[in-house]
Amino acid sequence: MSHGDKYPGSPEKTRENYLPKLSTKPWVRTAPTPRLILKNAKVVDPATSSLLPGLHTVITKDGYISAVVPDGHELSQEDKRVPPIEVDLAGKYICPGLVDCHVHITAVPGSKSLADMARERQETVWFRSTYALREMLLRGFTTVRDTGGATKALADAVSEGLLVGPRVIQCGRGLSQTGGHGDIGSTCCGGGHGHMIGRVCDGVPDVLKAVREELKGGADFIKVHCGGGVASPTDAIETVQFTAEELQAITTTCKQMGNKLTTAHAYTDAAVLHAIRNGVTAIEHGNLISESTARMMAEKGIFLTPTLSCYGIMVRPPFEDYLPPEGKAKNEQVMAKGLDALKVADEAGVVICYGSDLLNNLQALQTEEFTVRAAALPAAKVLQHATTNAAKLLQDPKLGTVSPGSYADILVLDANPLEDVRILDYPEDHLLAVIKGGIVFNSRVKGLPVQEVLF
């Protein structure tokens, strides 16, 4: 047989049938993303803390929102020409997909303690991370910012459709001094068979090599540990970590290599000020900051991502033995001031983002942060933390909004999160559909089918 259109032995199979499978990355979606027309919806606008007036129709195209128009508006010829999936939402709420700005995807479920997690094999961690990613998406988080552990390879696997999950913004491994919060010899952040969410570097030459290697590996930003942490037994919360020269080497390198942003793990005024004065652009936690430090953060445009729910979760059943005794003592120290710091930062005008920072099986309670923050701030502000403010931190205006040109990241809800943001803590009751990039990943809405995806 000549080299024609038929394969020897399979005359009914043509080369054209197999061309998609013969591509370099055959898992990349080639079929057009279905056009969605979601009618009779109440559209949540977090930026203005309001609903768009009246009922609206939201139209998606190629993974983006192409139009948001009042109901009854005549559809364009293009919208009519391409067969859409048209759904009447009957007054249900459309909200932008949520953004969690502090996760650890590879601190996976399946281990009972931090020590057990550190002993897991590398390949076990990667396999289990597929479950962690999928569950985050099904809770309504369409984008996450991983602050230690995830890599560009993992982020690419999601963006290419090989794995189901939120889009991933990642920093590779967080940087720590010896004896610091990310030292793999004393914390949850690595060890065992080589899996790490942190790496140790000491002195300017070593720090330069570490930050350059993480950026070379595709890190979207760099995280540094500038103070003590709850889960690390050898460093008190009050410790200040890395020298000024080391921090300046990190932040200067980030500016030189693509103007990458930096963020710092820090609880106290001393650690936060140390980070800011040496060029760091965002703070994680910040439970013990003062009013003056919060005002400085606001003036300099420093972002804050508190992680408040994790402290209460780690000491109540069934997780009461999750932390060692020294960790429990530090946990009480930062938990006692967390809500106060949240209010102080808000009153100072700091841009605050949503973060959960849950490890292992605790990740199942990722949405509890909404309930905790709602005890201190109005619902509309808390919703901004996971939408509008997160988009500012990630420097991507296509996030956190339902508007033309934004990502078609959409949640369909049966209640208004602007009135009670705690509904987002009960997705099993109130979250009716999750759409990411125009693809329906979960739906309990009549006429809105789940797309064919890999689960």
JOZI-V142183 format. One record per residue. RES is the residue in one letter. SS is DSSP state (~ for helix, > for strand, _ for the rest). BURIAL is + if it has 24 or more other C-alpha atoms within 12 Angstrom, else -. D_FIRST is the distance of its C-alpha to the first C-alpha in whole Angstrom. Layout:
((RES/SS/BURIAL/D_FIRST) (RES/SS/BURIAL/D_FIRST))
This chain:
((M/_/-/0) (S/_/-/4) (H/_/-/7) (G/_/-/8) (D/_/-/10) (K/>/-/9) (Y/>/-/9) (P/_/-/7) (G/_/-/10) (S/>/-/12) (P/>/-/11) (E/>/-/14) (K/>/-/14) (T/>/-/14) (R/~/-/14) (E/~/-/18) (N/~/-/19) (Y/~/-/19) (L/_/-/20) (P/~/-/24) (K/~/-/23) (L/~/-/21) (S/_/-/24) (T/_/-/27) (K/_/-/29) (P/_/-/27) (W/_/-/31) (V/_/-/32) (R/_/+/33) (T/_/-/31) (A/_/-/32) (P/_/-/36) (T/_/+/39) (P/_/+/40) (R/_/+/43) (L/>/+/46) (I/>/+/50) (L/>/+/52) (K/>/+/55) (N/>/+/59) (A/>/+/59) (K/>/+/62) (V/>/+/61) (V/>/+/62) (D/>/+/63) (P/~/+/64) (A/~/+/65) (T/~/-/68) (S/_/+/68) (S/>/-/68) (L/>/+/66) (L/_/+/65) (P/_/-/67) (G/_/-/66) (L/_/+/63) (H/>/+/60) (T/>/+/56) (V/>/+/54) (I/>/+/50) (T/>/+/47) (K/>/+/44) (D/_/+/42) (G/_/+/44) (Y/>/+/47) (I/>/+/50) (S/>/+/50) (A/>/+/53) (V/>/+/56) (V/>/+/58) (P/>/-/61) (D/_/+/60) (G/_/-/60) (H/_/-/59) (E/_/-/56) (L/_/-/53) (S/_/-/51) (Q/~/-/49) (E/~/-/46) (D/~/-/47) (K/~/-/47) (R/~/-/43) (V/_/-/41) (P/_/-/42) (P/_/+/44) (I/>/+/45) (E/>/+/49) (V/>/+/51) (D/>/+/55) (L/_/+/57) (A/_/-/60) (G/_/+/62) (K/_/+/60) (Y/>/+/60) (I/>/+/58) (C/>/+/58) (P/>/+/56) (G/_/+/54) (L/>/+/56) (V/>/+/56) (D/>/+/57) (C/>/+/58) (H/>/+/59) (V/>/+/57) (H/_/+/55) (I/_/+/52) (T/_/+/51) (A/_/+/55) (V/_/+/53) (P/_/+/54) (G/_/+/54) (S/_/+/57) (K/_/+/61) (S/_/+/62) (L/~/+/62) (A/~/+/62) (D/~/+/59) (M/~/+/57) (A/~/+/58) (R/_/+/56) (E/_/+/53) (R/_/-/50) (Q/~/+/48) (E/~/-/45) (T/~/+/47) (V/~/+/48) (W/~/+/45) (F/~/-/44) (R/~/+/47) (S/~/+/47) (T/~/+/45) (Y/~/+/47) (A/~/+/50) (L/~/+/48) (R/~/+/47) (E/~/+/50) (M/~/+/52) (L/~/+/50) (L/~/+/51) (R/_/+/54) (G/_/+/54) (F/>/+/53) (T/>/+/51) (T/>/+/51) (V/>/+/53) (R/>/+/54) (D/>/+/54) (T/_/+/57) (G/_/+/56) (G/_/+/53) (A/_/+/50) (T/_/+/47) (K/~/+/45) (A/~/-/42) (L/~/+/44) (A/~/+/44) (D/~/+/41) (A/~/+/39) (V/~/+/41) (S/~/+/41) (E/_/+/37) (G/_/+/37) (L/_/-/36) (L/_/+/40) (V/_/+/42) (G/_/+/46) (P/_/+/48) (R/>/+/47) (V/>/+/48) (I/>/+/51) (Q/>/+/51) (C/_/+/54) (G/_/+/52) (R/_/+/55) (G/>/+/58) (L/>/+/61) (S/>/+/64) (Q/_/+/66) (T/_/+/67) (G/_/+/69) (G/_/+/68) (H/_/+/66) (G/_/+/63) (D/_/+/64) (I/_/+/61) (G/_/+/64) (S/_/+/66) (T/_/+/64) (C/_/+/61) (C/_/+/59) (G/_/+/57) (G/_/+/57) (G/_/+/56) (H/_/-/52) (G/_/-/52) (H/_/+/52) (M/_/+/54) (I/_/+/55) (G/>/+/58) (R/>/+/58) (V/>/+/61) (C/_/+/62) (D/_/+/66) (G/~/-/67) (V/~/+/66) (P/~/-/64) (D/~/+/62) (V/~/+/62) (L/~/+/61) (K/~/-/58) (A/~/+/57) (V/~/+/57) (R/~/+/55) (E/~/+/52) (E/~/+/52) (L/~/+/52) (K/~/-/49) (G/_/-/47) (G/_/+/47) (A/_/+/51) (D/_/+/52) (F/>/+/55) (I/>/+/58) (K/>/+/60) (V/>/+/63) (H/>/+/65) (C/_/+/69) (G/>/+/71) (G/_/+/71) (G/_/+/69) (V/_/+/70) (A/_/+/67) (S/_/+/68) (P/_/+/71) (T/_/+/72) (D/_/+/73) (A/_/+/75) (I/_/+/75) (E/_/+/77) (T/_/+/75) (V/>/+/74) (Q/_/+/71) (F/_/+/70) (T/_/+/72) (A/~/+/72) (E/~/-/71) (E/~/+/68) (L/~/+/67) (Q/~/+/68) (A/~/+/65) (I/~/+/63) (T/~/+/64) (T/~/+/64) (T/~/+/60) (C/~/+/59) (K/~/-/60) (Q/~/-/59) (M/_/-/55) (G/_/-/54) (N/_/-/58) (K/_/+/57) (L/>/+/59) (T/>/+/61) (T/>/+/63) (A/>/+/65) (H/>/+/66) (A/>/+/70) (Y/>/+/73) (T/>/+/76) (D/~/+/77) (A/~/+/77) (A/~/+/74) (V/~/+/73) (L/~/+/75) (H/~/+/74) (A/~/+/70) (I/~/+/71) (R/~/+/73) (N/_/+/71) (G/_/+/68) (V/_/+/66) (T/_/+/65) (A/>/+/65) (I/>/+/67) (E/>/+/66) (H/>/+/68) (G/>/+/72) (N/>/+/74) (L/>/+/77) (I/_/+/77) (S/_/+/80) (E/~/+/81) (S/~/-/82) (T/~/+/78) (A/~/+/77) (R/~/+/78) (M/~/+/77) (M/~/+/73) (A/~/+/74) (E/~/-/75) (K/~/-/72) (G/_/+/70) (I/_/+/69) (F/>/+/66) (L/>/+/67) (T/>/+/65) (P/_/+/68) (T/_/+/66) (L/_/+/69) (S/~/+/68) (C/~/+/66) (Y/~/+/70) (G/~/+/71) (I/~/+/68) (M/_/+/68) (V/_/+/71) (R/_/-/71) (P/_/-/70) (P/_/-/67) (F/_/+/67) (E/_/-/71) (D/_/-/70) (Y/_/+/67) (L/_/+/69) (P/_/+/71) (P/~/-/75) (E/~/-/75) (G/~/+/72) (K/~/+/74) (A/~/-/77) (K/~/+/75) (N/~/+/73) (E/~/+/77) (Q/~/+/78) (V/~/+/75) (M/~/+/75) (A/~/-/78) (K/~/+/78) (G/~/+/75) (L/~/+/75) (D/~/+/78) (A/~/+/76) (L/~/+/74) (K/~/+/77) (V/~/+/78) (A/~/+/75) (D/~/+/75) (E/~/-/78) (A/~/+/78) (G/_/+/75) (V/_/+/72) (V/_/+/68) (I/>/+/67) (C/_/+/64) (Y/_/+/63) (G/_/+/62) (S/_/+/62) (D/_/+/61) (L/_/+/60) (L/_/+/59) (N/~/+/57) (N/~/+/58) (L/~/+/60) (Q/~/+/58) (A/~/+/58) (L/~/+/61) (Q/_/+/60) (T/_/+/61) (E/~/+/65) (E/~/+/65) (F/~/+/66) (T/~/+/69) (V/~/+/70) (R/~/+/70) (A/~/+/72) (A/_/-/75) (A/_/+/76) (L/_/+/74) (P/_/+/73) (A/~/+/70) (A/~/+/69) (K/~/+/70) (V/~/+/68) (L/~/+/65) (Q/~/+/65) (H/~/+/64) (A/_/+/61) (T/_/+/60) (T/~/+/62) (N/~/+/63) (A/~/+/60) (A/~/+/58) (K/~/+/61) (L/~/+/60) (L/_/+/57) (Q/_/-/57) (D/_/-/55) (P/_/-/56) (K/_/+/53) (L/_/+/54) (G/_/+/57) (T/_/+/57) (V/_/+/56) (S/_/+/56) (P/_/-/54) (G/_/+/51) (S/_/+/52) (Y/>/+/49) (A/_/+/49) (D/_/+/50) (I/>/+/52) (L/>/+/54) (V/>/+/56) (L/>/+/59) (D/_/+/62) (A/_/+/65) (N/_/+/66) (P/_/+/65) (L/_/+/68) (E/_/-/70) (D/_/+/69) (V/~/+/67) (R/~/+/67) (I/~/+/65) (L/~/+/62) (D/~/+/63) (Y/_/+/62) (P/~/+/59) (E/~/-/58) (D/~/-/61) (H/~/+/61) (L/>/+/57) (L/>/+/55) (A/>/+/52) (V/>/+/50) (I/>/+/48) (K/>/+/47) (G/_/+/45) (G/_/+/45) (I/>/+/43) (V/>/+/45) (F/>/+/45) (N/>/+/48) (S/>/+/50) (R/_/+/52) (V/_/+/53) (K/_/-/52) (G/_/-/49) (L/_/+/48) (P/_/-/45) (V/_/+/44) (Q/_/+/40) (E/_/-/37) (V/_/-/38) (L/_/-/37) (F/_/-/41))
